[in-house]
Amino acid sequence: MEKAIERITTNQLKHLVDTVRTESQTFPLHVELPIKHGTSSSFVQFEIDKDTNDKEELSKEKRRWLVKLKFDFPETGKIEARLSIQETKAGIIFVAESRETEQKIRSQLNTIRENLKKKDIELESLDCFCAPLVTEQKTMITKRLIDVRT
């Protein structure tokens, strides 16, 4: 669990340094949350970004946001959920490496659709498919916050 806290702290510090350098919020924003199950732990990775395909200059309230959630649990294998959100409209795509996991997610799509409808969220799209997911290599911080040479 200590390594998980170190990873979270490092990611937060990196994002903070990037934000200070540019004097504004930098995107995409990456967040990792550790999930402990039994004696092992996994990470849920969040990525939040502005939609760069939006050519219109929209107000902050109408801006389209892209959210990516990445899971890799022993029971399910790798799963990625991709959400596109604008006001009360959403598009969701699930990608699973395992055919069995894809079928389990697919069996729940109507429940997801109904639950979002109850919350007045209009679904533009909702789909699930099976495909290989590549694990991205983490970039290490090359500039240290503290000079360790002294």
C-alpha positions, 0 to 999 in steps of 0.5 A, a space after each residue: 500500500 505504501 507504493 500505491 501512496 507514493 505513486 499517487 503522491 508522485 502523480 499529484 506533484 507532477 500535475 501540480 508542477 505542470 499546472 504552476 508552470 503553465 499558470 492554468 489547469 493542464 489536461 489531461 488530468 491523470 488520477 490513480 486510485 488503489 483498490 485492495 482486494 485480499 492481499 493484492 492491490 490494483 489501480 483504477 486509472 482515471 483520465 479526464 480531458 477536454 474534447 479537442 474535436 469541439 471546434 466551437 468556443 463553448 462556455 465552460 458549462 457546455 464544454 465536452 469532457 472525455 473521461 477514461 477509466 482503466 481497470 485490470 482485475 484478476 477476475 475480469 482482465 483489462 477493461 476500459 470505459 470511455 465516456 464523453 460528457 456534455 451537460 446532461 448528454 453522455 456517450 459510453 463505450 466499454 472495451 474488455 479484453 476478455 470475451 466473458 467480461 464483455 458479455 457480462 458488461 453487455 448483459 448490464 447495458 439496459 440497466 445502465 441505460 435505465 439508471 441514467 435515464 432516471 437521473 435525466 442523463 440522455 445517452 447518445 451512445 452506449 456500446 461494449 466490445 472485445 479488443 486487446 488493450 495495451 498497457 501504457 508505459 508510465 513516464 517518470 519524472 525527469 526533473 526532481 523537485 528536490 536537489 538530492 546532490 547536496 
